[in-house]
Amino acid sequence: MKFKKALTLIAALSLVVSITACGSSNNGNNGSANAPANQTENTGNAGTGENTSADSIVPEDGAELIIWESKEEKVFTEEIAKQFTEKYGVNVKIEEVAPTDQIGKLTQDGPSGLAADVLIVPHDHLGNATTSGLILPNDVFAEETTKNNTEASIQGATYDGLLYGYPRAAETMALYYNKSLLPEAPKDFSDVLEFSKTFTDKSKNKYGIMWEVGNMYFNYPFIASAGGYLFGDNGTNPADIGLANDGAIEGLKVFQSIKAALPINSGDINPDIKRSLFNEGDVAMDINGPWELAGYKAALGDNLGLAPYPTVNGKTAITFSGIKVWVVNSFTKYPNAAKLFANFASSKDAQLLLNEKVGAVPTNLEALEADQIKNDPYVSAFAEQAKNSQPMPSIPEMSNVWAPVNAAFPEIWNNNADPKQAMEGAIKQIQELNSGAAE
């Protein structure tokens, strides 16, 4: 995690995602009075791009845009929206919506015209968005986007062979630690347990390590490091679920053992509690993503350390990785202005601004070459972990995984449930959801 050279960083981030795009080719909706812009008669040059080019596209007369953004990263979007308005004369309104909630909200609000024109999609939500006809392809700026960004981010922004997204940032997770409490990061979870014997004191609300133990995203290394997986064939085969194979169970037993270092229930941990305890020095280590970087740097200063996710029973930790992308609502009244904003807000300068404001890891190749990135030990640290990451599957069935698995982890952690039995139960629920047998 301490590589600082540009070539290393680019190589690492290029490995963040290697998705084999697959799924339904039915990317459109049935025609209706509320048909999205890409299915009406050449509405504002929003069709296939045959009548537009990156040089000729201009905002529609009277265009105004609504952008959905997370609370944590709104500070970036406020600044980039101001710059966009100054350049194009298009007013921009920003509404706070968590990225993971945006596609669900778009499904409800898109047809009625109440949704944002431009929104953010974690790449694993792309399958549902495209097969439901909710977003427009990145057609006008496809060549520019592909040329300017890492191959991994373009794969993450693509579904069923078609580019939809405008890459914004690469994400994986790593181990934040407080150097004033432990000078060097632990290499393995056995080291985490050893340190915690001398630090954890539940009566004083002090813990050697804390993370969201009920959340599959942060727990994925306990599934994958010894050979478990979500879906087979590189995340594209929903009929092959590897959550309860021998490798997964081996890692989940390690997961279960770590409660000695964090002897509280999963429901007693949330991002706000964890953030506060880490900032105050009552938690020595936190497993988290780059979205926490700016806040932790402000709180801990030079005492903030960042290291790879600890190995699991000696095996390299395989973390989830993802790409955040801007996408354009297919129901937008202003597709030209919306595409211009998505492109503008994902440019080199925009990604460097996003890194400056919240610590995000760029996907733009020129941004990765900037001194701001090359000389940043934290960005380089995430890049190293990215080399040992797997993409979250982007097939629509991925949406059926979260609830069952996020129910299984608390059973294993809180109630000492048998990991194999808990995961087999989760698999059954996933299969039922995939087949439509459960609501």
Backbone torsions as a table, in degrees:
resi	resn	phi	psi	omega
1	MET	NA	8.6	-175.1
2	LYS	-114.2	11.8	176.9
3	PHE	-66.4	137.3	-177.1
4	LYS	-125.0	-6.7	-176.9
5	LYS	-77.6	146.7	-174.5
6	ALA	-60.9	-40.6	-177.1
7	LEU	-64.0	-37.6	177.8
8	THR	-64.6	-42.3	-179.0
9	LEU	-64.1	-45.5	-179.9
10	ILE	-63.6	-42.3	180.0
11	ALA	-62.5	-41.4	-178.8
12	ALA	-64.8	-47.4	-177.5
13	LEU	-69.1	-27.5	178.0
14	SER	-67.5	-17.8	178.8
15	LEU	-95.6	2.6	-175.8
16	VAL	-60.2	-40.9	-175.9
17	VAL	-135.0	135.1	173.4
18	SER	-137.4	72.5	-173.0
19	ILE	-89.0	132.9	168.6
20	THR	-92.1	104.9	-173.9
21	ALA	-63.8	136.0	179.2
22	CYS	-155.8	178.6	175.5
23	GLY	118.5	-170.9	-176.0
24	SER	-63.6	140.9	174.8
25	SER	-91.3	2.0	178.9
26	ASN	-81.9	80.4	-174.3
27	ASN	-92.4	8.9	-177.7
28	GLY	-117.0	165.7	174.3
29	ASN	-97.0	163.6	170.0
30	ASN	-69.4	147.1	-178.4
31	GLY	-62.8	144.9	179.2
32	SER	-161.2	174.3	177.7
33	ALA	-63.7	-25.0	179.6
34	ASN	-103.6	33.4	-178.2
35	ALA	-58.2	139.6	178.4
36	PRO	-66.2	165.3	-171.6
37	ALA	-60.2	-33.3	-176.6
38	ASN	-78.6	2.8	179.3
39	GLN	-123.3	14.5	175.0
40	THR	-108.7	179.8	-174.0
41	GLU	-74.8	95.7	174.3
42	ASN	40.4	49.3	-178.2
43	THR	-73.4	110.6	175.1
44	GLY	56.7	37.4	179.7
45	ASN	58.6	36.5	-176.9
46	ALA	-99.3	10.8	-175.7
47	GLY	-81.4	-129.0	-173.7
48	THR	-82.5	-6.1	-178.2
49	GLY	94.8	1.8	-177.2
50	GLU	-65.0	-30.3	-176.9
51	ASN	-103.9	13.2	-177.6
52	THR	-132.7	162.4	172.1
53	SER	-148.4	163.9	-179.3
54	ALA	-62.8	-24.0	-179.0
55	ASP	-84.7	-24.7	-171.4
56	SER	-103.8	-17.4	-174.7
57	ILE	-67.7	133.4	178.7
58	VAL	-134.4	156.3	179.2
59	PRO	-64.7	150.1	175.2
60	GLU	-67.8	152.2	175.9
61	ASP	-59.0	131.4	177.9
62	GLY	74.2	13.3	-177.4
63	ALA	-63.6	137.8	172.1
64	GLU	-137.3	141.4	-174.0
65	LEU	-121.1	145.1	168.7
66	ILE	-111.5	132.0	-179.8
67	ILE	-119.6	133.7	172.8
68	TRP	-94.9	134.1	-177.9
69	GLU	-146.8	153.1	177.7
70	SER	-73.3	156.1	176.9
71	LYS	-59.7	-40.8	-175.1
72	GLU	-67.6	-30.2	-174.3
73	GLU	-113.0	11.1	-179.9
74	LYS	-61.8	-31.4	-179.5
75	VAL	-59.1	-33.6	176.1
76	PHE	-70.4	-49.8	-174.2
77	THR	-66.0	-31.8	175.2
78	GLU	-60.9	-41.6	-179.3
79	GLU	-72.6	-43.4	-178.0
80	ILE	-70.0	-31.6	176.4
81	ALA	-66.7	-39.0	177.1
82	LYS	-61.0	-44.3	178.8
83	GLN	-64.3	-39.8	-180.0
84	PHE	-63.9	-43.5	179.7
85	THR	-63.3	-40.7	178.5
86	GLU	-62.3	-35.7	-177.4
87	LYS	-81.9	-41.2	-171.2
88	TYR	-111.5	-8.1	179.7
89	GLY	70.8	21.3	-179.1
90	VAL	-105.1	121.8	177.7
91	ASN	-71.2	142.3	-176.5
92	VAL	-128.7	130.4	175.0
93	LYS	-112.7	136.1	-177.8
94	ILE	-112.2	130.8	177.3
95	GLU	-120.0	139.4	-178.8
96	GLU	-81.8	116.2	174.0
97	VAL	-144.3	128.4	178.8
98	ALA	-60.7	136.2	-179.1
99	PRO	-52.1	-37.2	-178.8
100	THR	-70.0	-15.7	179.5
101	ASP	-99.2	-5.9	-168.5
102	GLN	-71.7	-39.4	-179.9
103	ILE	-67.6	-40.7	176.5
104	GLY	-60.2	-42.0	179.1
105	LYS	-68.9	-37.0	177.7
106	LEU	-64.0	-38.5	178.2
107	THR	-57.2	-39.7	-178.8
108	GLN	-80.4	-44.2	-170.1
109	ASP	-96.4	-16.2	-177.4
110	GLY	-60.5	-53.4	-177.5
111	PRO	-61.9	-27.0	-178.8
112	SER	-87.9	-2.4	178.4
113	GLY	80.6	15.5	-176.8
114	LEU	-100.7	-3.6	-174.9
115	ALA	-84.9	168.0	174.4
116	ALA	-65.6	152.4	174.9
117	ASP	-78.1	-35.3	179.3
118	VAL	-130.5	135.0	-178.1
119	LEU	-140.4	175.5	-177.2
120	ILE	-111.4	134.8	-179.9
121	VAL	-127.6	121.3	165.2
122	PRO	-62.9	138.5	-167.3
123	HIS	-59.2	-24.5	-179.1
124	ASP	-72.3	-9.4	175.8
125	HIS	-93.5	-2.9	-172.8
126	LEU	-66.1	-36.7	-178.9
127	GLY	-59.5	-47.8	178.7
128	ASN	-62.8	-40.6	-177.0
129	ALA	-65.4	-42.7	-176.3
130	THR	-75.9	-41.8	-178.8
131	THR	-68.7	-19.9	176.0
132	SER	-91.2	0.2	178.5
133	GLY	68.9	29.6	-173.7
134	LEU	-89.7	-18.0	-175.3
135	ILE	-132.1	152.7	179.3
136	LEU	-86.3	147.5	173.1
137	PRO	-63.4	152.5	170.3
138	ASN	-83.1	85.8	-174.4
139	ASP	-97.6	-51.6	-175.6
140	VAL	-60.6	-40.2	-175.1
141	PHE	-106.0	18.2	-174.5
142	ALA	-60.4	-47.2	-177.9
143	GLU	-64.2	-44.5	179.4
144	GLU	-63.3	-44.6	-179.4
145	THR	-62.3	-45.1	-178.4
146	THR	-64.7	-41.3	-178.8
147	LYS	-67.6	-34.1	-168.9
148	ASN	-91.5	-11.2	-173.1
149	ASN	-120.2	162.4	179.0
150	THR	-61.1	151.7	178.4
151	GLU	-58.8	-38.0	-179.5
152	ALA	-60.9	-42.8	-177.4
153	SER	-70.4	-32.6	177.0
154	ILE	-68.6	-39.3	175.5
155	GLN	-62.0	-40.7	178.9
156	GLY	-67.2	-27.3	-178.7
157	ALA	-90.1	2.3	-175.3
158	THR	-112.3	142.0	174.4
159	TYR	-140.1	133.3	179.9
160	ASP	53.9	37.8	175.4
161	GLY	81.3	3.7	-176.7
162	LEU	-121.9	132.8	179.3
163	LEU	-76.7	124.5	178.0
164	TYR	-114.5	-37.7	-170.7
165	GLY	-95.0	165.6	172.7
166	TYR	-116.6	100.9	-172.0
167	PRO	-56.4	140.1	-175.0
168	ARG	-121.9	-39.3	-178.4
169	ALA	-165.0	152.9	174.3
170	ALA	-104.2	142.6	-177.2
171	GLU	-136.9	139.2	162.4
172	THR	-147.5	-168.0	-178.6
173	MET	-123.6	160.6	179.1
174	ALA	-152.4	-173.9	-175.7
175	LEU	-106.2	109.1	169.4
176	TYR	-79.2	142.0	175.7
177	TYR	-147.2	155.4	-178.2
178	ASN	-95.3	110.8	-175.4
179	LYS	-65.9	-21.8	178.3
180	SER	-74.7	-15.5	-180.0
181	LEU	-103.7	-32.9	173.7
182	LEU	-147.3	116.8	-173.7
183	PRO	-62.6	-31.5	-179.2
184	GLU	-127.2	145.6	-179.6
185	ALA	-73.5	144.6	176.4
186	PRO	-67.3	147.1	-179.6
187	LYS	-87.4	-35.6	-175.2
188	ASP	-131.0	160.7	178.4
189	PHE	-66.2	-20.4	172.7
190	SER	-64.8	-34.6	176.0
191	ASP	-70.2	-35.5	175.9
192	VAL	-60.0	-45.7	179.6
193	LEU	-64.2	-40.3	-179.1
194	GLU	-63.7	-45.4	178.1
195	PHE	-63.7	-40.6	-174.6
196	SER	-66.1	-24.2	176.9
197	LYS	-59.2	-31.6	-177.6
198	THR	-96.6	-9.0	-173.6
199	PHE	-117.6	-43.5	-175.5
200	THR	-62.8	129.9	176.0
201	ASP	-148.0	96.0	-175.2
202	LYS	-58.3	-34.6	-178.4
203	SER	-64.4	-24.6	179.0
204	LYS	-105.1	6.2	-179.4
205	ASN	58.6	41.4	178.7
206	LYS	-118.2	133.4	-175.2
207	TYR	-139.4	142.4	179.3
208	GLY	-64.0	-37.1	-179.3
209	ILE	-147.9	151.1	174.3
210	MET	-149.3	138.3	170.8
211	TRP	-153.9	173.6	-178.7
212	GLU	-77.4	87.6	-171.8
213	VAL	-70.6	-11.1	176.6
214	GLY	-96.9	6.5	-173.3
215	ASN	-111.8	118.4	-177.9
216	MET	-57.2	-34.0	-177.8
217	TYR	-55.3	-48.0	-177.2
218	PHE	-80.2	-19.9	-177.7
219	ASN	-93.6	-2.9	-172.2
220	TYR	-55.4	-34.7	178.3
221	PRO	-57.9	-28.1	178.4
222	PHE	-73.1	-17.9	174.2
223	ILE	-89.0	-46.2	-165.8
224	ALA	-92.1	-25.3	-169.6
225	SER	-63.0	-29.3	179.5
226	ALA	-106.8	10.8	173.0
227	GLY	118.5	2.5	174.1
228	GLY	-76.3	170.1	-179.8
229	TYR	-165.2	167.5	175.7
230	LEU	-83.2	-69.7	179.9
231	PHE	-120.6	145.7	179.8
232	GLY	-73.1	177.1	179.3
233	ASP	53.4	53.7	178.3
234	ASN	56.3	41.3	174.7
235	GLY	81.6	14.6	-175.1
236	THR	-111.7	-6.3	-174.7
237	ASN	-112.0	96.5	-176.9
238	PRO	-69.2	-12.2	178.5
239	ALA	-80.3	-13.8	-177.7
240	ASP	-114.6	104.0	-177.9
241	ILE	-113.9	122.9	-173.5
242	GLY	-109.8	33.8	-177.0
243	LEU	-78.8	-14.5	-177.2
244	ALA	-126.1	20.2	177.3
245	ASN	-76.1	177.0	-173.5
246	ASP	-59.2	-40.2	-179.7
247	GLY	-64.1	-42.9	179.1
248	ALA	-62.9	-42.9	-178.3
249	ILE	-66.4	-38.3	176.5
250	GLU	-57.3	-47.5	-179.4
251	GLY	-68.6	-35.7	-178.7
252	LEU	-69.8	-26.7	174.9
253	LYS	-69.6	-35.0	173.6
254	VAL	-64.7	-45.9	177.1
255	PHE	-52.3	-47.1	-177.5
256	GLN	-63.4	-34.7	-176.9
257	SER	-71.7	-21.5	-173.3
258	ILE	-76.2	-8.1	178.4
259	LYS	-60.9	-19.5	175.5
260	ALA	-63.1	-27.9	178.1
261	ALA	-87.5	-20.3	-176.9
262	LEU	-138.9	72.4	-171.1
263	PRO	-80.6	56.7	175.0
264	ILE	-135.8	162.0	-178.9
265	ASN	-79.0	156.0	-176.6
266	SER	-59.8	-33.3	-178.5
267	GLY	-69.5	-13.3	178.9
268	ASP	-90.5	6.4	-179.0
269	ILE	-120.2	125.9	170.4
270	ASN	-142.4	168.2	-175.5
271	PRO	-57.1	-38.7	-178.1
272	ASP	-67.9	-44.4	178.7
273	ILE	-61.9	-47.8	-177.5
274	LYS	-63.2	-44.1	179.8
275	ARG	-59.5	-45.5	-179.1
276	SER	-63.3	-45.9	-178.6
277	LEU	-65.5	-38.4	179.6
278	PHE	-68.5	-44.5	179.9
279	ASN	-61.9	-31.5	-177.6
280	GLU	-89.0	-2.3	179.3
281	GLY	83.8	11.8	178.6
282	ASP	-91.4	-11.2	169.6
283	VAL	-122.9	127.8	-174.6
284	ALA	-84.5	-30.0	-176.8
285	MET	-138.5	145.8	178.9
286	ASP	-139.8	128.5	173.3
287	ILE	-88.2	120.5	-174.2
288	ASN	-161.2	179.5	-177.2
289	GLY	-107.3	-178.4	-176.3
290	PRO	-66.7	-16.8	-180.0
291	TRP	-65.0	-18.2	178.4
292	GLU	-92.8	-5.4	-169.4
293	LEU	-61.2	-49.5	-175.6
294	ALA	-60.3	-44.0	-179.5
295	GLY	-66.4	-40.7	-179.8
296	TYR	-69.3	-36.7	176.9
297	LYS	-63.2	-40.2	179.6
298	ALA	-65.9	-36.1	-176.5
299	ALA	-79.6	-40.9	-172.7
300	LEU	-105.3	-19.0	-179.5
301	GLY	58.9	-131.7	-176.9
302	ASP	-69.2	-11.6	178.5
303	ASN	-81.4	-4.5	179.5
304	LEU	-81.9	126.1	174.1
305	GLY	-116.9	155.9	178.6
306	LEU	-139.9	130.1	-174.4
307	ALA	-141.7	167.4	176.5
308	PRO	-60.1	155.4	171.1
309	TYR	-56.0	131.1	-178.7
310	PRO	-57.4	148.5	176.9
311	THR	-66.1	155.3	-176.6
312	VAL	-110.3	105.6	-176.5
313	ASN	55.8	39.7	178.8
314	GLY	82.9	-3.5	-178.0
315	LYS	-99.9	139.4	-178.5
316	THR	-55.1	131.0	-178.9
317	ALA	-73.5	124.1	177.6
318	ILE	-99.8	107.3	-178.3
319	THR	-92.7	162.9	169.4
320	PHE	-71.4	151.2	170.6
321	SER	-134.6	159.3	-179.0
322	GLY	-157.9	163.4	175.6
323	ILE	-119.9	128.7	170.5
324	LYS	-90.2	130.6	-178.8
325	VAL	-128.7	145.9	166.8
326	TRP	-77.5	143.1	172.8
327	VAL	-137.8	160.0	-178.2
328	VAL	-107.8	127.0	177.6
329	ASN	-59.8	126.0	-178.4
330	SER	-69.2	-13.3	179.1
331	PHE	-95.4	2.0	-176.6
332	THR	-59.5	144.6	174.8
333	LYS	-80.4	-16.3	-172.7
334	TYR	-128.9	67.5	-176.1
335	PRO	-63.4	-35.5	178.6
336	ASN	-63.3	-51.3	-179.3
337	ALA	-61.4	-39.0	-179.0
338	ALA	-66.0	-42.7	178.2
339	LYS	-66.2	-38.7	177.0
340	LEU	-61.6	-41.4	180.0
341	PHE	-66.4	-45.7	-179.1
342	ALA	-58.7	-40.2	178.6
343	ASN	-69.3	-44.7	-179.0
344	PHE	-62.2	-41.8	-175.8
345	ALA	-80.2	-0.3	177.6
346	SER	-119.6	10.7	-178.7
347	SER	-71.1	174.5	175.9
348	LYS	-54.3	-52.7	-176.6
349	ASP	-63.4	-37.6	179.8
350	ALA	-66.1	-41.9	-179.6
351	GLN	-68.3	-33.9	175.2
352	LEU	-68.3	-36.1	175.7
353	LEU	-65.8	-41.4	178.2
354	LEU	-62.6	-40.5	176.0
355	ASN	-63.2	-42.8	-179.5
356	GLU	-63.0	-41.1	-174.1
357	LYS	-79.0	-40.4	-173.1
358	VAL	-132.1	1.1	177.1
359	GLY	83.5	16.1	-178.2
360	ALA	-65.7	151.7	179.6
361	VAL	-93.3	119.9	-177.0
362	PRO	-67.3	161.1	169.2
363	THR	-113.5	-17.9	-179.5
364	ASN	-68.4	129.2	-173.9
365	LEU	-63.8	-40.3	178.6
366	GLU	-69.6	-36.5	177.1
367	ALA	-62.1	-38.2	179.4
368	LEU	-65.8	-22.2	179.0
369	GLU	-85.8	-13.3	-176.2
370	ALA	-67.4	146.1	178.8
371	ASP	-57.5	-33.5	179.2
372	GLN	-55.0	-33.2	-178.6
373	ILE	-94.6	-47.5	-175.5
374	LYS	-60.4	-34.4	-176.2
375	ASN	-93.2	8.5	-178.0
376	ASP	-96.7	110.3	-177.0
377	PRO	-66.8	-24.1	-179.1
378	TYR	-74.8	-45.4	176.9
379	VAL	-61.6	-41.9	178.5
380	SER	-62.3	-33.0	179.1
381	ALA	-66.6	-45.0	176.8
382	PHE	-63.2	-35.3	178.9
383	ALA	-62.1	-39.6	179.6
384	GLU	-66.0	-42.9	178.2
385	GLN	-64.0	-32.5	-179.6
386	ALA	-60.8	-26.4	178.4
387	LYS	-64.8	-24.5	179.5
388	ASN	-113.6	51.8	-178.9
389	SER	-129.3	160.2	175.3
390	GLN	-124.3	144.0	179.3
391	PRO	-71.2	142.7	169.1
392	MET	-64.1	133.2	177.5
393	PRO	-56.5	144.5	-179.1
394	SER	-108.1	3.4	178.7
395	ILE	-68.3	153.2	-177.1
396	PRO	-55.7	-30.3	-178.6
397	GLU	-64.7	-15.0	178.8
398	MET	-59.7	-31.5	-179.0
399	SER	-65.9	-18.5	-180.0
400	ASN	-87.9	-3.4	-175.8
401	VAL	-86.0	-39.4	-167.0
402	TRP	-58.6	-53.5	-173.8
403	ALA	-62.4	-48.4	179.9
404	PRO	-62.9	-42.3	-177.5
405	VAL	-73.9	-36.5	177.6
406	ASN	-71.0	-12.4	171.0
407	ALA	-88.5	-30.4	-179.1
408	ALA	-72.1	-40.1	-177.6
409	PHE	-60.0	-45.3	176.7
410	PRO	-62.0	-32.6	176.5
411	GLU	-63.4	-42.5	179.7
412	ILE	-68.1	-42.2	-175.6
413	TRP	-77.9	-53.3	-173.3
414	ASN	-74.7	-41.5	-169.4
415	ASN	-110.4	6.3	178.8
416	ASN	56.1	35.3	179.5
417	ALA	-66.0	152.6	176.1
418	ASP	-62.9	121.3	-175.9
419	PRO	-57.5	-40.6	-178.1
420	LYS	-65.7	-43.4	-179.9
421	GLN	-65.3	-41.3	-179.9
422	ALA	-64.0	-43.5	-178.2
423	MET	-74.0	-33.6	175.6
424	GLU	-64.1	-36.4	175.0
425	GLY	-64.3	-40.5	178.0
426	ALA	-64.5	-40.8	179.3
427	ILE	-61.1	-43.1	179.5
428	LYS	-59.4	-43.4	179.1
429	GLN	-64.7	-41.9	178.3
430	ILE	-60.1	-45.5	-179.9
431	GLN	-61.9	-39.9	178.5
432	GLU	-65.4	-41.7	178.1
433	LEU	-65.2	-40.7	-179.9
434	ASN	-64.5	-32.6	-177.9
435	SER	-89.6	-4.3	-179.2
436	GLY	81.9	10.0	-177.6
437	ALA	-78.9	-17.9	177.9
438	ALA	-123.0	152.1	-179.6
439	GLU	-89.9	NA	NA
